[in-house]
């Protein structure tokens, strides 16, 4: 993979993270529900955060090759 494509993927993940953690999508998770005994809003934040970190790590590892 060339460095240009890797940078484009990192930028896409950055902007995807900005959209994910911005108001319109965060309002979707602000409900009085629970997921495995945890309130839905914090659970969705941590799951989204973990998925974003995993996607960034996977992308960075692919850029180095």
ChimeraX attribute file (.defattr): number of C-alpha atoms within 10 A of each C-alpha:
attribute: neighborCount
match mode: 1-to-1
recipient: residues
	/A:1	9
	/A:2	10
	/A:3	11
	/A:4	10
	/A:5	11
	/A:6	17
	/A:7	14
	/A:8	11
	/A:9	17
	/A:10	18
	/A:11	12
	/A:12	12
	/A:13	17
	/A:14	14
	/A:15	12
	/A:16	13
	/A:17	16
	/A:18	11
	/A:19	13
	/A:20	16
	/A:21	15
	/A:22	11
	/A:23	10
	/A:24	10
	/A:25	11
	/A:26	14
	/A:27	11
	/A:28	10
	/A:29	16
	/A:30	13
	/A:31	10
	/A:32	8
	/A:33	12
	/A:34	12
	/A:35	11
	/A:36	8
	/A:37	8
	/A:38	11
	/A:39	15
	/A:40	16
	/A:41	19
	/A:42	14
	/A:43	16
	/A:44	17
	/A:45	15
	/A:46	11
	/A:47	12
	/A:48	15
	/A:49	15
	/A:50	12
	/A:51	13
	/A:52	17
	/A:53	14
	/A:54	12
	/A:55	15
	/A:56	16
	/A:57	13
	/A:58	11
	/A:59	16
	/A:60	15
	/A:61	11
	/A:62	12
	/A:63	17
	/A:64	10
	/A:65	8
